[in-house]
Amino acid sequence: MNEDINSINRMRAITLSREYGSGGGEIASRLAKRLGWDLIDHAIVERTALELGTSTQEAEAHDEYTEGRVLRVLNSMLYLYPASFASAPPEAFLSDEDYRSVVNEIIRAAAARGHVVIVGRASQVILAELRDVLRVRIIAPFEKRVAYVMQREGVDHHTATSRIHTKDHERASYLEREYHHHPDEAHLYDLVLNTSLLDLESAVDIICFTLQQKAKGLATKTSELGPAIGVSRYPGQPEDFRPPAR
Protein backbone atom coordinates (compact mmCIF):
# COMPACT_ATOMS: atom_id res chain seq x y z
CA MET A 1 0.00 0.00 0.00
CA ASN A 2 1.40 3.41 -0.99
CA GLU A 3 0.98 6.11 1.66
CA ASP A 4 0.84 9.84 0.99
CA ILE A 5 3.82 10.73 3.20
CA ASN A 6 3.29 14.47 2.92
CA SER A 7 -0.25 14.15 4.23
CA ILE A 8 0.66 11.64 6.93
CA ASN A 9 3.51 13.78 8.25
CA ARG A 10 0.98 16.47 9.19
CA MET A 11 -0.28 14.08 11.88
CA ARG A 12 1.59 14.02 15.14
CA ALA A 13 0.59 10.71 16.77
CA ILE A 14 -1.42 7.52 16.71
CA THR A 15 -2.82 6.17 19.96
CA LEU A 16 -3.45 2.45 19.99
CA SER A 17 -5.69 0.84 22.59
CA ARG A 18 -5.97 -2.93 22.46
CA GLU A 19 -7.58 -5.95 24.01
CA TYR A 20 -4.94 -8.32 25.31
CA GLY A 21 -4.27 -11.00 22.71
CA SER A 22 -5.85 -9.08 19.84
CA GLY A 23 -2.48 -8.50 18.15
CA GLY A 24 -2.55 -4.81 18.99
CA GLY A 25 1.01 -4.67 20.27
CA GLU A 26 2.33 -6.33 17.12
CA ILE A 27 0.24 -4.04 14.95
CA ALA A 28 1.65 -1.01 16.77
CA SER A 29 5.21 -2.25 16.20
CA ARG A 30 4.61 -2.87 12.50
CA LEU A 31 2.82 0.45 12.15
CA ALA A 32 5.68 2.42 13.69
CA LYS A 33 8.16 0.62 11.45
CA ARG A 34 6.06 1.24 8.34
CA LEU A 35 5.76 4.96 9.08
CA GLY A 36 9.26 5.43 10.47
CA TRP A 37 7.75 6.76 13.71
CA ASP A 38 8.84 6.13 17.30
CA LEU A 39 7.02 3.47 19.28
CA ILE A 40 6.14 4.40 22.86
CA ASP A 41 5.57 1.05 24.53
CA HIS A 42 7.73 -1.77 25.90
CA ALA A 43 10.90 0.14 24.96
CA ILE A 44 10.07 2.45 27.88
CA VAL A 45 10.54 -0.47 30.28
CA GLU A 46 13.81 -1.56 28.72
CA ARG A 47 15.21 1.96 28.69
CA THR A 48 14.19 2.47 32.31
CA ALA A 49 15.93 -0.73 33.36
CA LEU A 50 19.16 0.69 31.94
CA GLU A 51 18.65 4.13 33.49
CA LEU A 52 17.80 2.77 36.93
CA GLY A 53 20.50 0.10 36.87
CA THR A 54 17.96 -2.64 37.50
CA SER A 55 16.75 -5.60 35.50
CA THR A 56 14.16 -5.43 32.75
CA GLN A 57 12.17 -8.05 34.68
CA GLU A 58 11.99 -5.82 37.75
CA ALA A 59 10.91 -2.85 35.66
CA GLU A 60 8.33 -4.98 33.86
CA ALA A 61 6.80 -5.92 37.20
CA HIS A 62 5.54 -2.35 37.49
CA ASP A 63 4.53 -1.73 33.91
CA GLU A 64 0.78 -1.22 33.27
CA TYR A 65 -0.16 -2.70 36.66
CA THR A 66 -2.22 -0.66 39.07
CA GLU A 67 0.26 -1.21 41.92
CA GLY A 68 3.21 0.37 40.12
CA ARG A 69 1.49 3.43 38.75
CA VAL A 70 3.92 6.10 39.88
CA LEU A 71 7.02 4.13 38.94
CA ARG A 72 5.53 3.69 35.48
CA VAL A 73 5.35 7.48 35.20
CA LEU A 74 9.00 7.66 36.15
CA ASN A 75 9.75 5.03 33.51
CA SER A 76 8.16 7.19 30.85
CA MET A 77 9.88 10.36 32.05
CA LEU A 78 13.26 8.64 31.89
CA TYR A 79 12.56 7.51 28.35
CA LEU A 80 11.49 10.93 27.11
CA TYR A 81 14.00 13.01 29.09
CA PRO A 82 16.95 10.72 29.97
CA ALA A 83 19.48 13.53 30.37
CA SER A 84 17.30 15.46 32.81
CA PHE A 85 16.16 12.59 34.99
CA ALA A 86 18.97 10.02 34.92
CA SER A 87 20.88 11.60 37.80
CA ALA A 88 17.88 12.02 40.11
CA PRO A 89 16.84 9.28 42.56
CA PRO A 90 13.55 7.53 41.73
CA GLU A 91 12.12 8.47 45.14
CA ALA A 92 12.18 12.14 44.13
CA PHE A 93 9.27 11.59 41.77
CA LEU A 94 7.15 9.10 43.67
CA SER A 95 3.91 10.91 44.45
CA ASP A 96 0.54 9.26 43.94
CA GLU A 97 -1.20 12.62 44.27
CA ASP A 98 0.46 14.00 41.16
CA TYR A 99 0.23 10.79 39.15
CA ARG A 100 -2.48 11.63 36.66
CA SER A 101 -1.17 15.12 35.88
CA VAL A 102 2.31 13.71 35.29
CA VAL A 103 0.95 10.96 33.01
CA ASN A 104 -0.87 13.62 31.02
CA GLU A 105 2.37 15.57 30.73
CA ILE A 106 4.30 12.51 29.55
CA ILE A 107 1.80 11.60 26.84
CA ARG A 108 1.46 15.20 25.69
CA ALA A 109 5.24 15.54 25.57
CA ALA A 110 5.47 12.45 23.37
CA ALA A 111 2.77 13.82 21.06
CA ALA A 112 4.41 17.25 20.96
CA ARG A 113 7.65 15.60 19.91
CA GLY A 114 5.61 14.18 17.07
CA HIS A 115 5.47 11.14 14.82
CA VAL A 116 4.90 8.62 17.61
CA VAL A 117 2.75 5.53 18.01
CA ILE A 118 1.61 5.45 21.64
CA VAL A 119 0.31 2.14 22.96
CA GLY A 120 -2.13 2.34 25.88
CA ARG A 121 -1.38 4.64 28.82
CA ALA A 122 -4.85 6.26 28.46
CA SER A 123 -3.47 8.20 25.50
CA GLN A 124 -6.78 7.97 23.61
CA VAL A 125 -8.35 10.08 26.38
CA ILE A 126 -5.43 12.39 27.13
CA LEU A 127 -5.05 13.41 23.47
CA ALA A 128 -8.75 13.31 22.63
CA GLU A 129 -9.01 16.99 21.74
CA LEU A 130 -6.13 17.00 19.22
CA ARG A 131 -7.24 16.75 15.61
CA ASP A 132 -3.82 15.65 14.39
CA VAL A 133 -3.92 12.45 16.44
CA LEU A 134 -5.50 9.23 15.17
CA ARG A 135 -7.07 7.12 17.91
CA VAL A 136 -7.32 3.39 17.19
CA ARG A 137 -8.75 0.41 19.11
CA ILE A 138 -7.84 -3.22 18.30
CA ILE A 139 -10.25 -5.96 19.39
CA ALA A 140 -10.90 -9.64 18.70
CA PRO A 141 -13.28 -12.37 19.93
CA PHE A 142 -12.18 -13.95 23.20
CA GLU A 143 -11.29 -17.39 21.80
CA LYS A 144 -9.26 -15.79 19.00
CA ARG A 145 -7.33 -13.92 21.65
CA VAL A 146 -6.79 -17.09 23.64
CA ALA A 147 -5.35 -18.77 20.53
CA TYR A 148 -3.07 -15.76 19.92
CA VAL A 149 -1.71 -15.77 23.49
CA MET A 150 -1.19 -19.55 23.43
CA GLN A 151 0.80 -19.28 20.22
CA ARG A 152 2.78 -16.14 21.01
CA GLU A 153 3.55 -16.89 24.65
CA GLY A 154 3.76 -20.68 24.49
CA VAL A 155 1.22 -21.30 27.24
CA ASP A 156 -1.75 -23.63 27.63
CA HIS A 157 -5.41 -22.67 27.26
CA HIS A 158 -5.99 -22.14 30.98
CA THR A 159 -2.96 -19.87 31.39
CA ALA A 160 -3.84 -17.84 28.30
CA THR A 161 -7.41 -17.38 29.51
CA SER A 162 -6.21 -16.27 32.94
CA ARG A 163 -3.75 -13.75 31.47
CA ILE A 164 -6.39 -12.22 29.22
CA HIS A 165 -8.88 -11.81 32.07
CA THR A 166 -6.21 -10.27 34.27
CA LYS A 167 -4.89 -7.81 31.71
CA ASP A 168 -8.34 -6.78 30.49
CA HIS A 169 -9.42 -6.10 34.08
CA GLU A 170 -6.28 -4.10 34.91
CA ARG A 171 -6.55 -1.92 31.82
CA ALA A 172 -10.26 -1.26 32.22
CA SER A 173 -9.93 -0.55 35.96
CA TYR A 174 -7.12 1.92 35.37
CA LEU A 175 -8.98 3.87 32.70
CA GLU A 176 -12.22 3.92 34.70
CA ARG A 177 -10.58 4.94 37.97
CA GLU A 178 -8.24 7.60 36.63
CA TYR A 179 -10.16 8.96 33.62
CA HIS A 180 -13.78 7.85 34.14
CA HIS A 181 -13.95 6.05 30.81
CA HIS A 182 -14.10 2.42 29.73
CA PRO A 183 -11.81 1.12 26.96
CA ASP A 184 -14.80 -0.23 25.03
CA GLU A 185 -16.40 3.21 24.55
CA ALA A 186 -16.51 3.43 20.76
CA HIS A 187 -16.56 7.23 20.69
CA LEU A 188 -13.06 7.35 22.16
CA TYR A 189 -11.74 6.17 18.80
CA ASP A 190 -11.58 7.18 15.17
CA LEU A 191 -11.20 3.55 14.15
CA VAL A 192 -12.01 0.21 15.78
CA LEU A 193 -10.55 -2.88 14.09
CA ASN A 194 -11.56 -6.47 14.74
CA THR A 195 -8.66 -8.78 13.92
CA SER A 196 -10.78 -11.94 13.84
CA LEU A 197 -10.86 -11.79 10.04
CA LEU A 198 -7.99 -9.38 9.37
CA ASP A 199 -4.35 -10.38 9.20
CA LEU A 200 -2.08 -7.97 11.06
CA GLU A 201 -0.52 -6.45 7.95
CA SER A 202 -3.97 -5.64 6.55
CA ALA A 203 -4.80 -3.95 9.85
CA VAL A 204 -1.69 -1.79 9.42
CA ASP A 205 -2.82 -0.94 5.87
CA ILE A 206 -6.23 0.18 7.10
CA ILE A 207 -4.76 2.31 9.88
CA CYS A 208 -2.36 3.99 7.45
CA PHE A 209 -5.21 4.74 5.05
CA THR A 210 -7.33 6.20 7.86
CA LEU A 211 -4.37 8.24 9.11
CA GLN A 212 -3.94 9.65 5.62
CA GLN A 213 -7.64 10.50 5.30
CA LYS A 214 -7.74 12.22 8.68
CA ALA A 215 -4.63 14.19 7.75
CA LYS A 216 -6.33 15.44 4.60
CA GLY A 217 -9.17 16.83 6.69
CA LEU A 218 -6.95 18.93 8.96
CA ALA A 219 -7.29 21.98 6.73
CA THR A 220 -11.09 21.80 6.90
CA LYS A 221 -13.09 23.35 9.73
CA THR A 222 -14.62 20.79 12.05
CA SER A 223 -18.04 22.31 11.33
CA GLU A 224 -17.56 21.34 7.69
CA LEU A 225 -16.84 17.69 8.46
CA GLY A 226 -19.17 14.85 9.36
CA PRO A 227 -21.84 12.58 7.85
CA ALA A 228 -24.16 15.49 6.96
CA ILE A 229 -21.69 17.10 4.56
CA GLY A 230 -22.62 16.64 0.91
CA VAL A 231 -25.74 14.60 1.64
CA SER A 232 -29.10 15.67 0.18
CA ARG A 233 -32.38 15.64 2.03
CA TYR A 234 -34.48 12.47 1.97
CA PRO A 235 -37.03 12.65 -0.85
CA GLY A 236 -39.78 11.66 1.53
CA GLN A 237 -40.39 10.73 5.14
CA PRO A 238 -37.66 8.40 6.51
CA GLU A 239 -38.95 4.85 6.81
CA ASP A 240 -37.96 4.67 10.47
CA PHE A 241 -40.26 7.55 11.37
CA ARG A 242 -43.37 7.00 9.31
CA PRO A 243 -46.53 7.59 11.36
CA PRO A 244 -48.40 4.42 12.27
CA ALA A 245 -51.25 3.46 9.95
CA ARG A 246 -54.75 4.16 11.29
N, C-alpha and C positions, 0 to 999 in steps of 0.2 A: 504494500500500500504506500503510495506517495503522499507525504504530508506537505502542506504549504508552510514551510519553515518560517517565513516572514510573518504570517498570521499567528502561528503558534507562539512565536517568541514574544508576542504582545501579552501573553498570559504569564502570570507570575508563579502559579502553583497548582498542583492537583492534590486534593485530599482524598485518601482512599480508606474507607471504612470497610470492614470485612467480617463475615462470620468465620469462625475458626474452622479450617478445613475446606473452605470454599475455593482455595487457590489464590486468595487475594494478595498474600505476601509475595508469591511468585509473580503474579501479574504486575504488582508494583515494581518489582526488580526489573522485569523485562521492559516495562514502560519507561522507567528512568534510563535504562540503557538505550532504548530506541530513540528517545528524545535527546539524550546527552545531558540530562538533568541530574542533580544530586538526589540521592535517596535518603530520607530522614527516617530511619527505622532501626534495625538491629545493629547497624554500624555505630549508633550512639553508645550501645552497651560495650562494644569492643573498644571503642576509643576511650570510654570512661575507665575501663579496666586498666588501660595503659597509663592514663593520667593519675589514677589513684594508687597505682602500684599494687593492685589486687588482681585476682583471677577473673576471667570472663564469667566463670560459673557463679562466683559470688555476686558480681554485678547483675547477672541475669536473674538472680534470685529476687531482685527488687523490681525488675522491669515489668510494667503493666500489671502489677499486683497492687491491691488496695493498701497492703501493709507498708509498702516501700514508696509511698507517693512522693515524699519530699526528696528522697535520694534520687528518684527518677528525674525530678526537675534539675537537680544538680548534674546528673548525667548529661542532660540535654544542654545545659549551660556550658559544660566543659567541652562538648562537641562543637558548639557554635562559637565560643569565645575561649579557646584553649590558652592563649597567651595571658588573658586577664585573670583566669580562674585557677590555673594550674598550681600557683604558689600558695593559694589560700587553703586552709584546712576545711574539710567537708562540713565540720560542725558549724562553721560560720554561716552556713546557708540553711541549716535545718530549722525551719519554722513552718509548722502546719498552718498557722493563721494566714500566712502569705502565699500559700501553695497555689491557689487558683490564679491569682494575679500574676505570679511568676510563670506559670504554665502559659497563660495568655501571651506574656511577653516573649517567651521562647518561640512559640508558634508564629507569632507575628514577625519576630526577627528573622525566622527562616523564610517566611513569605516575602519579606522586604528584600532579603538578599536575592530572591528570585530564582525561577527555574528549578523548583524543588518538587519532589513527590513526597508528600508527608503521609505516613501510614498511621492511622489511629490518633491517639493523644487528643481526642475531642476536637481535632482541627476542623471538622466539618461545621462545628458550631462556632468556634472561635473566629473563623474567617468567613462566616456566613454572609456578611454584608459586602464583601469584596467581589466586584463583578469580574475581575480578571483571575479568579480562582475557579477551577472546575471541581465539583464535589461528587465523588463516585462512591457507590456502595456495591460490594460483591457478596452475593448470596448463593446458596445451593441447598437442595433438599438434604435432610439430616443424614440419610443413609449414604448419599453421595459423598458427604463430608466424612463420614466414618470410613468409607473406602479410601478416600484421599489420605487421611491421617494414618491408616494402617499401612498404606504403601509408602508414604513419605517418611514416616517415623519408625517403621518396622515393628509395630506393636500389634497385639491381638484386638479383636472386636471390642471386648470389654474395656480395655485400656483406652482405646480410641474414643469410645462413647463417653467414658468418664472425663477425658481431657476436654472434649468438646463442651460438655455440660459445664465444666468448671470455668473454662475460658469465656464462654458466652455469658455466664452469670457475672463474672468479674467485670467484663467490659460494659455490660448493661448497667450494673450497679454503680460503676464509676460515673458514667455519663448521667445517670438519673440523679445521683447524689450531688454531684458538683455542678451540673449544668441544667438539670431539670428537663432533660430530654431522654428519649429512648432511641437506641440505634436503629430500630425498625421504622422510625417516622420517615415516610417517603419524601416529605417536603423538605427534609434536610439535604436532599441530593438533587443534582442535575440529572444524574443517570444511575439507574439501578440495574445491574447485570446478574442474571442467573446463569451460573456456569454448568448447570446440569446438561445442557445441550451444546454449549460453546466450548471449544478448545481454548486454552489460555492465550494463544497467539491471536486468535480471532477476537477475544476480549480486548486485547491491547489495540487491535485495529479499530475497534468500535470506539474505544476511549479517545484515541488519537483523532478520529473523525469528529467526535463530539467536541473535543478541545478546539479543533480548528473552526468549527461552526460557531462556538461561543466567542472565540476570538474575533471572528468577522462581525459580530454584533456589538462589539465594544464601542464603536463609533456612533451607534444608534441610541437615542434616548430610551430609557426603560419604558416610558409611556408609549413608545412606538413599537414595542415588542409584545409578543404574546399571541395566543390562539385567535384573538379577534381581528388581528391585522390582516387585511386583504381578503376577508371572508364576507360574502354578500349576505343579505338578510334572507331568511327562509321564505320561500314563495308562499307558504301558507302557515297554518298553525302547526307547531311542532307536534309530532305524534304523541310524545310523552305527556302533553298537556291538553289534549283535546277534552272538551267537556263531556261528561257522561251522557250517553243517549237517554232520552226520556221515553 
